[in-house]
Amino acid sequence: MKTISKRKAGTPTTAEQRRQLAAAAKMPESRIDTSDAPELPAETWKDAMRGRFYRPVKQAVSLRLDADVLAWLKKDGEGYQTRANQMLRERMLKDCEL
């Protein structure tokens, strides 16, 4: 397959580049040459942190919680909303693994 032509940063893709990208997306993975980007061994990833620099968009919500649950979240002081979000994220990711 022909190499996809590069574009200058900040410029929109051309119709030809979009056509080339669409053709590449339809190509089976077995036909894609990744020899210039070999896979790294597993030990390379042992200390990797998922989402270290990812900052999801926050959305304000109104949530009704039982008083004892809210008291428990607030017992360690500031950051109770962040802690609640982290607990929900862990549960969400656990559900996604199933």
The first five atom37 places (N, CA, C, CB, O) and aatype in JSON, in Angstrom:
{
  "aatype": [12, 11, 16, 9, 15, 11, 1, 11, 0, 7, 16, 14, 16, 16, 0, 6, 5, 1, 1, 5, 10, 0, 0, 0, 0, 11, 12, 14, 6, 15, 1, 9, 3, 16, 15, 3, 0, 14, 6, 10, 14, 0, 6, 16, 17, 11, 3, 0, 12, 1, 7, 1, 13, 18, 1, 14, 19, 11, 5, 0, 19, 15, 10, 1, 10, 3, 0, 3, 19, 10, 0, 17, 10, 11, 11, 3, 7, 6, 7, 18, 5, 16, 1, 0, 2, 5, 12, 10, 1, 6, 1, 12, 10, 11, 3, 4, 6, 10],
  "atom_mask": [
    [1, 1, 1, 1, 1],
    [1, 1, 1, 1, 1],
    [1, 1, 1, 1, 1],
    [1, 1, 1, 1, 1],
    [1, 1, 1, 1, 1],
    [1, 1, 1, 1, 1],
    [1, 1, 1, 1, 1],
    [1, 1, 1, 1, 1],
    [1, 1, 1, 1, 1],
    [1, 1, 1, 0, 1],
    [1, 1, 1, 1, 1],
    [1, 1, 1, 1, 1],
    [1, 1, 1, 1, 1],
    [1, 1, 1, 1, 1],
    [1, 1, 1, 1, 1],
    [1, 1, 1, 1, 1],
    [1, 1, 1, 1, 1],
    [1, 1, 1, 1, 1],
    [1, 1, 1, 1, 1],
    [1, 1, 1, 1, 1],
    [1, 1, 1, 1, 1],
    [1, 1, 1, 1, 1],
    [1, 1, 1, 1, 1],
    [1, 1, 1, 1, 1],
    [1, 1, 1, 1, 1],
    [1, 1, 1, 1, 1],
    [1, 1, 1, 1, 1],
    [1, 1, 1, 1, 1],
    [1, 1, 1, 1, 1],
    [1, 1, 1, 1, 1],
    [1, 1, 1, 1, 1],
    [1, 1, 1, 1, 1],
    [1, 1, 1, 1, 1],
    [1, 1, 1, 1, 1],
    [1, 1, 1, 1, 1],
    [1, 1, 1, 1, 1],
    [1, 1, 1, 1, 1],
    [1, 1, 1, 1, 1],
    [1, 1, 1, 1, 1],
    [1, 1, 1, 1, 1],
    [1, 1, 1, 1, 1],
    [1, 1, 1, 1, 1],
    [1, 1, 1, 1, 1],
    [1, 1, 1, 1, 1],
    [1, 1, 1, 1, 1],
    [1, 1, 1, 1, 1],
    [1, 1, 1, 1, 1],
    [1, 1, 1, 1, 1],
    [1, 1, 1, 1, 1],
    [1, 1, 1, 1, 1],
    [1, 1, 1, 0, 1],
    [1, 1, 1, 1, 1],
    [1, 1, 1, 1, 1],
    [1, 1, 1, 1, 1],
    [1, 1, 1, 1, 1],
    [1, 1, 1, 1, 1],
    [1, 1, 1, 1, 1],
    [1, 1, 1, 1, 1],
    [1, 1, 1, 1, 1],
    [1, 1, 1, 1, 1],
    [1, 1, 1, 1, 1],
    [1, 1, 1, 1, 1],
    [1, 1, 1, 1, 1],
    [1, 1, 1, 1, 1],
    [1, 1, 1, 1, 1],
    [1, 1, 1, 1, 1],
    [1, 1, 1, 1, 1],
    [1, 1, 1, 1, 1],
    [1, 1, 1, 1, 1],
    [1, 1, 1, 1, 1],
    [1, 1, 1, 1, 1],
    [1, 1, 1, 1, 1],
    [1, 1, 1, 1, 1],
    [1, 1, 1, 1, 1],
    [1, 1, 1, 1, 1],
    [1, 1, 1, 1, 1],
    [1, 1, 1, 0, 1],
    [1, 1, 1, 1, 1],
    [1, 1, 1, 0, 1],
    [1, 1, 1, 1, 1],
    [1, 1, 1, 1, 1],
    [1, 1, 1, 1, 1],
    [1, 1, 1, 1, 1],
    [1, 1, 1, 1, 1],
    [1, 1, 1, 1, 1],
    [1, 1, 1, 1, 1],
    [1, 1, 1, 1, 1],
    [1, 1, 1, 1, 1],
    [1, 1, 1, 1, 1],
    [1, 1, 1, 1, 1],
    [1, 1, 1, 1, 1],
    [1, 1, 1, 1, 1],
    [1, 1, 1, 1, 1],
    [1, 1, 1, 1, 1],
    [1, 1, 1, 1, 1],
    [1, 1, 1, 1, 1],
    [1, 1, 1, 1, 1],
    [1, 1, 1, 1, 1]
  ],
  "atom_positions": [
    [[0.83, -1.18, 0.0], [0.0, 0.0, 0.0], [0.87, 1.24, 0.0], [-0.94, 0.0, 1.2], [1.93, 1.27, 0.62]],
    [[0.42, 2.23, -0.69], [1.11, 3.5, -0.76], [1.07, 4.2, 0.59], [0.5, 4.39, -1.85], [0.07, 4.1, 1.31]],
    [[2.14, 4.89, 0.95], [2.2, 5.61, 2.21], [1.21, 6.77, 2.18], [3.63, 6.12, 2.48], [1.07, 7.46, 1.17]],
    [[0.55, 6.98, 3.28], [-0.38, 8.11, 3.38], [0.42, 9.39, 3.42], [-1.29, 7.98, 4.64], [1.36, 9.52, 4.21]],
    [[0.05, 10.33, 2.57], [0.78, 11.59, 2.51], [0.61, 12.36, 3.81], [0.3, 12.44, 1.31], [-0.47, 12.35, 4.42]],
    [[1.68, 13.02, 4.24], [1.66, 13.76, 5.5], [1.05, 15.14, 5.29], [3.08, 13.88, 6.08], [1.06, 15.68, 4.18]],
    [[0.53, 15.69, 6.36], [0.01, 17.03, 6.31], [0.73, 17.88, 7.33], [-1.5, 17.05, 6.55], [1.27, 17.36, 8.31]],
    [[0.75, 19.16, 7.12], [1.38, 20.09, 8.04], [0.48, 20.23, 9.26], [1.64, 21.46, 7.37], [-0.74, 20.32, 9.13]],
    [[1.06, 20.25, 10.45], [0.29, 20.37, 11.69], [-0.61, 21.59, 11.64], [1.22, 20.44, 12.91], [-0.19, 22.67, 11.22]],
    [[-1.85, 21.41, 12.08], [-2.79, 22.51, 12.12], [-3.57, 22.73, 10.84], [0.0, 0.0, 0.0], [-4.46, 23.58, 10.79]],
    [[-3.25, 21.97, 9.8], [-4.0, 22.11, 8.55], [-4.99, 20.97, 8.43], [-3.04, 22.14, 7.32], [-4.73, 19.86, 8.9]],
    [[-6.14, 21.22, 7.81], [-7.12, 20.15, 7.66], [-6.64, 19.09, 6.68], [-8.46, 20.73, 7.19], [-5.81, 19.36, 5.81]],
    [[-7.18, 17.89, 6.84], [-6.81, 16.82, 5.91], [-7.43, 17.1, 4.54], [-7.27, 15.44, 6.44], [-8.52, 17.68, 4.44]],
    [[-6.73, 16.69, 3.52], [-7.24, 16.85, 2.16], [-8.16, 15.69, 1.83], [-6.08, 16.94, 1.14], [-8.21, 14.69, 2.55]],
    [[-8.9, 15.83, 0.75], [-9.78, 14.76, 0.31], [-8.98, 13.5, 0.01], [-10.58, 15.19, -0.94], [-9.42, 12.39, 0.33]],
    [[-7.8, 13.64, -0.59], [-6.93, 12.5, -0.9], [-6.47, 11.82, 0.38], [-5.72, 12.95, -1.74], [-6.47, 10.59, 0.45]],
    [[-6.08, 12.58, 1.38], [-5.64, 12.0, 2.65], [-6.8, 11.26, 3.33], [-5.09, 13.1, 3.57], [-6.6, 10.18, 3.89]],
    [[-7.99, 11.83, 3.3], [-9.15, 11.17, 3.88], [-9.45, 9.87, 3.14], [-10.38, 12.09, 3.84], [-9.82, 8.88, 3.77]],
    [[-9.29, 9.86, 1.82], [-9.5, 8.65, 1.01], [-8.48, 7.59, 1.41], [-9.39, 8.97, -0.51], [-8.83, 6.42, 1.58]],
    [[-7.21, 7.99, 1.56], [-6.15, 7.05, 1.94], [-6.4, 6.49, 3.35], [-4.78, 7.74, 1.88], [-6.2, 5.3, 3.58]],
    [[-6.82, 7.33, 4.27], [-7.09, 6.87, 5.63], [-8.27, 5.9, 5.66], [-7.37, 8.06, 6.54], [-8.24, 4.91, 6.39]],
    [[-9.3, 6.18, 4.87], [-10.46, 5.28, 4.81], [-10.04, 3.92, 4.24], [-11.58, 5.9, 3.94], [-10.49, 2.89, 4.73]],
    [[-9.19, 3.93, 3.22], [-8.72, 2.68, 2.62], [-7.89, 1.89, 3.64], [-7.88, 2.96, 1.35], [-8.01, 0.67, 3.74]],
    [[-7.04, 2.59, 4.4], [-6.22, 1.92, 5.42], [-7.09, 1.34, 6.53], [-5.19, 2.91, 6.02], [-6.79, 0.26, 7.04]],
    [[-8.15, 2.02, 6.9], [-9.04, 1.54, 7.96], [-9.76, 0.26, 7.55], [-10.07, 2.62, 8.32], [-10.09, -0.56, 8.4]],
    [[-10.01, 0.08, 6.27], [-10.7, -1.11, 5.77], [-9.75, -2.31, 5.61], [-11.36, -0.81, 4.44], [-10.2, -3.44, 5.48]],
    [[-8.45, -2.04, 5.62], [-7.46, -3.09, 5.39], [-7.38, -4.03, 6.59], [-6.07, -2.47, 5.1], [-7.37, -3.57, 7.73]],
    [[-7.32, -5.34, 6.37], [-7.16, -6.28, 7.49], [-5.82, -6.04, 8.19], [-7.26, -7.75, 6.99], [-4.82, -5.72, 7.55]],
    [[-5.81, -6.21, 9.51], [-4.57, -5.97, 10.27], [-3.42, -6.83, 9.78], [-4.81, -6.23, 11.74], [-2.26, -6.41, 9.85]],
    [[-3.72, -8.02, 9.28], [-2.66, -8.92, 8.82], [-1.9, -8.35, 7.62], [-3.24, -10.27, 8.46], [-0.78, -8.78, 7.34]],
    [[-2.48, -7.41, 6.92], [-1.83, -6.81, 5.76], [-1.07, -5.53, 6.1], [-2.84, -6.52, 4.7], [-0.41, -4.95, 5.24]],
    [[-1.17, -5.08, 7.34], [-0.51, -3.84, 7.73], [0.91, -4.14, 8.18], [-1.3, -3.12, 8.85], [1.13, -4.97, 9.06]],
    [[1.87, -3.45, 7.58], [3.28, -3.64, 7.9], [3.64, -2.8, 9.12], [4.19, -3.27, 6.69], [3.66, -1.57, 9.05]],
    [[3.92, -3.47, 10.24], [4.32, -2.76, 11.47], [5.79, -3.02, 11.81], [3.42, -3.19, 12.64], [6.2, -2.84, 12.95]],
    [[6.57, -3.43, 10.82], [7.97, -3.77, 11.09], [8.78, -2.57, 11.57], [8.61, -4.33, 9.83], [9.8, -2.74, 12.24]],
    [[8.34, -1.35, 11.25], [9.07, -0.17, 11.7], [8.64, 0.23, 13.12], [8.84, 0.99, 10.73], [9.2, 1.18, 13.68]],
    [[7.67, -0.47, 13.7], [7.21, -0.19, 15.05], [7.0, -1.52, 15.78], [5.89, 0.64, 15.04], [5.87, -1.91, 16.04]],
    [[8.09, -2.22, 16.11], [7.95, -3.53, 16.75], [7.29, -3.43, 18.12], [9.31, -4.2, 16.89], [7.39, -2.41, 18.79]],
    [[6.61, -4.51, 18.51], [5.97, -4.53, 19.82], [7.04, -4.59, 20.91], [5.01, -5.74, 19.95], [8.09, -5.21, 20.73]],
    [[6.76, -3.93, 22.01], [7.7, -3.91, 23.13], [7.44, -5.11, 24.03], [7.57, -2.59, 23.93], [6.3, -5.58, 24.12]],
    [[8.49, -5.62, 24.68], [8.3, -6.76, 25.58], [7.42, -6.39, 26.78], [9.67, -7.29, 26.07], [7.32, -5.22, 27.14]],
    [[6.8, -7.39, 27.37], [5.87, -7.18, 28.48], [6.49, -6.41, 29.65], [5.35, -8.51, 28.98], [5.81, -5.6, 30.28]],
    [[7.78, -6.65, 29.95], [8.39, -5.98, 31.09], [8.47, -4.46, 30.91], [9.78, -6.53, 31.34], [8.61, -3.72, 31.88]],
    [[8.38, -4.0, 29.68], [8.38, -2.57, 29.42], [7.15, -1.91, 30.03], [8.42, -2.3, 27.92], [7.2, -0.74, 30.43]],
    [[6.07, -2.64, 30.11], [4.8, -2.09, 30.55], [4.5, -2.35, 32.03], [3.69, -2.64, 29.72], [3.44, -1.95, 32.51]],
    [[5.41, -3.01, 32.77], [5.1, -3.42, 34.14], [4.84, -2.23, 35.07], [6.24, -4.25, 34.7], [4.07, -2.37, 36.02]],
    [[5.44, -1.08, 34.82], [5.23, 0.1, 35.67], [4.35, 1.14, 34.99], [6.56, 0.72, 36.05], [4.21, 2.26, 35.49]],
    [[3.76, 0.78, 33.86], [2.91, 1.73, 33.13], [1.67, 2.07, 33.94], [2.52, 1.17, 31.76], [1.13, 1.24, 34.67]],
    [[1.24, 3.29, 33.8], [0.04, 3.75, 34.5], [-1.0, 4.15, 33.47], [0.35, 4.93, 35.46], [-0.75, 5.01, 32.62]],
    [[-2.14, 3.54, 33.54], [-3.22, 3.85, 32.61], [-3.84, 5.2, 32.96], [-4.29, 2.73, 32.62], [-4.22, 5.45, 34.11]],
    [[-3.95, 6.05, 31.95], [-4.62, 7.32, 32.14], [-3.89, 8.34, 32.98], [0.0, 0.0, 0.0], [-4.52, 9.25, 33.52]],
    [[-2.57, 8.22, 33.12], [-1.81, 9.13, 33.99], [-2.01, 10.59, 33.59], [-0.32, 8.78, 33.94], [-2.13, 11.46, 34.45]],
    [[-2.04, 10.87, 32.3], [-2.17, 12.24, 31.83], [-3.57, 12.53, 31.28], [-1.13, 12.54, 30.78], [-3.83, 13.62, 30.77]],
    [[-4.45, 11.55, 31.38], [-5.81, 11.71, 30.88], [-6.63, 12.47, 31.9], [-6.45, 10.34, 30.57], [-6.67, 12.09, 33.08]],
    [[-7.28, 13.51, 31.47], [-8.15, 14.28, 32.34], [-9.54, 14.29, 31.72], [-7.62, 15.73, 32.57], [-9.81, 15.07, 30.81]],
    [[-10.43, 13.42, 32.22], [-11.76, 13.37, 31.63], [-12.53, 14.66, 31.87], [-12.53, 12.19, 32.19], [-12.27, 15.38, 32.83]],
    [[-13.45, 14.94, 30.99], [-14.31, 16.11, 31.13], [-15.24, 15.86, 32.32], [-15.12, 16.39, 29.81], [-15.88, 14.82, 32.41]],
    [[-15.3, 16.81, 33.2], [-16.18, 16.7, 34.37], [-17.53, 17.3, 34.03], [-15.55, 17.4, 35.61], [-17.64, 18.24, 33.24]],
    [[-18.56, 16.74, 34.64], [-19.91, 17.22, 34.43], [-20.59, 17.35, 35.79], [-20.71, 16.28, 33.49], [-20.62, 16.41, 36.58]],
    [[-21.14, 18.52, 36.05], [-21.84, 18.74, 37.32], [-23.16, 17.97, 37.3], [-22.08, 20.26, 37.57], [-23.91, 18.02, 36.32]],
    [[-23.42, 17.27, 38.39], [-24.67, 16.53, 38.53], [-25.22, 16.73, 39.94], [-24.46, 15.01, 38.24], [-24.49, 17.11, 40.85]],
    [[-26.49, 16.49, 40.08], [-27.11, 16.48, 41.4], [-27.36, 15.01, 41.73], [-28.44, 17.34, 41.45], [-28.01, 14.31, 40.95]],
    [[-26.86, 14.56, 42.87], [-26.96, 13.15, 43.23], [-27.48, 13.05, 44.65], [-25.59, 12.44, 43.08], [-26.93, 13.66, 45.56]],
    [[-28.51, 12.28, 44.83], [-29.07, 12.1, 46.17], [-28.46, 10.84, 46.78], [-30.64, 12.0, 46.13], [-28.59, 9.74, 46.24]],
    [[-27.79, 11.03, 47.92], [-27.14, 9.92, 48.62], [-27.75, 9.78, 50.01], [-25.61, 10.14, 48.71], [-28.26, 10.75, 50.57]],
    [[-27.69, 8.59, 50.55], [-28.1, 8.39, 51.94], [-27.17, 9.21, 52.83], [-28.07, 6.86, 52.33], [-25.98, 9.33, 52.54]],
    [[-27.72, 9.76, 53.91], [-26.95, 10.63, 54.8], [-25.72, 9.93, 55.36], [-27.83, 11.11, 55.95], [-24.66, 10.55, 55.47]],
    [[-25.84, 8.66, 55.72], [-24.69, 7.95, 56.29], [-23.6, 7.72, 55.24], [-25.14, 6.61, 56.89], [-22.42, 7.72, 55.57]],
    [[-24.0, 7.51, 53.99], [-23.02, 7.34, 52.91], [-22.27, 8.65, 52.69], [-23.71, 6.88, 51.59], [-21.04, 8.64, 52.56]],
    [[-22.99, 9.76, 52.66], [-22.35, 11.06, 52.48], [-21.42, 11.38, 53.65], [-23.41, 12.16, 52.33], [-20.32, 11.9, 53.44]],
    [[-21.84, 11.08, 54.86], [-21.0, 11.32, 56.04], [-19.71, 10.49, 55.94], [-21.76, 10.97, 57.33], [-18.63, 10.98, 56.27]],
    [[-19.85, 9.26, 55.49], [-18.68, 8.39, 55.35], [-17.72, 8.96, 54.3], [-19.11, 6.97, 54.96], [-16.5, 8.96, 54.51]],
    [[-18.26, 9.45, 53.18], [-17.41, 10.03, 52.14], [-16.7, 11.29, 52.65], [-18.25, 10.38, 50.89], [-15.54, 11.53, 52.3]],
    [[-17.38, 12.08, 53.47], [-16.82, 13.35, 53.94], [-15.9, 13.2, 55.15], [-17.94, 14.29, 54.29], [-15.22, 14.16, 55.51]],
    [[-15.86, 12.03, 55.77], [-15.1, 11.87, 57.02], [-13.61, 12.19, 56.88], [-15.26, 10.46, 57.53], [-12.97, 12.58, 57.86]],
    [[-13.05, 12.04, 55.69], [-11.63, 12.33, 55.49], [-11.4, 13.75, 54.98], [-11.03, 11.34, 54.52], [-10.29, 14.09, 54.59]],
    [[-12.44, 14.57, 54.99], [-12.29, 15.98, 54.62], [-12.45, 16.23, 53.13], [0.0, 0.0, 0.0], [-13.15, 15.51, 52.43]],
    [[-11.77, 17.29, 52.68], [-11.87, 17.71, 51.28], [-11.55, 16.57, 50.32], [-10.95, 18.88, 51.01], [-10.77, 15.67, 50.64]],
    [[-12.15, 16.64, 49.16], [-11.89, 15.64, 48.15], [-12.88, 14.49, 48.14], [0.0, 0.0, 0.0], [-12.67, 13.49, 47.46]],
    [[-13.97, 14.63, 48.9], [-14.92, 13.52, 48.96], [-15.57, 13.24, 47.62], [-15.99, 13.8, 49.99], [-15.88, 12.09, 47.31]],
    [[-15.77, 14.28, 46.8], [-16.36, 14.06, 45.48], [-15.38, 13.31, 44.57], [-16.76, 15.4, 44.83], [-15.79, 12.44, 43.79]],
    [[-14.1, 13.64, 44.68], [-13.08, 12.94, 43.91], [-13.0, 11.48, 44.33], [-11.7, 13.63, 44.08], [-12.88, 10.59, 43.5]],
    [[-13.06, 11.25, 45.65], [-13.04, 9.86, 46.14], [-14.25, 9.08, 45.64], [-12.99, 9.84, 47.67], [-14.12, 7.93, 45.23]],
    [[-15.42, 9.7, 45.68], [-16.63, 9.04, 45.2], [-16.5, 8.72, 43.71], [-17.88, 9.91, 45.46], [-16.87, 7.64, 43.26]],
    [[-15.96, 9.68, 42.95], [-15.76, 9.46, 41.51], [-14.8, 8.3, 41.27], [-15.23, 10.75, 40.85], [-15.03, 7.49, 40.37]],
    [[-13.73, 8.23, 42.05], [-12.75, 7.16, 41.89], [-13.37, 5.8, 42.19], [-11.53, 7.4, 42.8], [-13.1, 4.82, 41.49]],
    [[-14.19, 5.73, 43.23], [-14.85, 4.47, 43.56], [-15.79, 4.04, 42.43], [-15.64, 4.61, 44.89], [-15.82, 2.87, 42.05]],
    [[-16.53, 4.98, 41.9], [-17.43, 4.66, 40.8], [-16.66, 4.24, 39.55], [-18.33, 5.87, 40.49], [-17.07, 3.33, 38.83]],
    [[-15.53, 4.93, 39.29], [-14.7, 4.57, 38.13], [-14.16, 3.15, 38.27], [-13.54, 5.57, 37.96], [-14.19, 2.39, 37.3]],
    [[-13.67, 2.8, 39.45], [-13.15, 1.44, 39.67], [-14.24, 0.42, 39.42], [-12.6, 1.29, 41.11], [-13.98, -0.61, 38.78]],
    [[-15.44, 0.68, 39.9], [-16.55, -0.25, 39.67], [-16.9, -0.32, 38.19], [-17.78, 0.18, 40.48], [-17.16, -1.41, 37.67]],
    [[-16.91, 0.83, 37.51], [-17.2, 0.87, 36.09], [-16.19, 0.04, 35.3], [-17.21, 2.33, 35.58], [-16.56, -0.76, 34.44]],
    [[-14.91, 0.22, 35.61], [-13.87, -0.53, 34.9], [-13.96, -2.02, 35.19], [-12.48, -0.01, 35.29], [-13.71, -2.85, 34.31]],
    [[-14.32, -2.36, 36.42], [-14.5, -3.78, 36.77], [-15.64, -4.37, 35.95], [-14.79, -3.94, 38.29], [-15.52, -5.49, 35.44]],
    [[-16.74, -3.64, 35.83], [-17.87, -4.11, 35.02], [-17.49, -4.26, 33.55], [-19.05, -3.16, 35.16], [-17.96, -5.17, 32.87]],
    [[-16.66, -3.35, 33.06], [-16.24, -3.39, 31.65], [-15.38, -4.6, 31.35], [-15.47, -2.11, 31.29], [-15.36, -5.08, 30.21]],
    [[-14.66, -5.12, 32.34], [-13.79, -6.27, 32.15], [-14.56, -7.56, 31.99], [-12.84, -6.39, 33.32], [-14.07, -8.51, 31.38]],
    [[-15.77, -7.61, 32.51], [-16.56, -8.83, 32.5], [-17.04, -9.19, 31.12], [-17.74, -8.71, 33.41], [-17.72, -10.19, 30.94]]
  ]
}
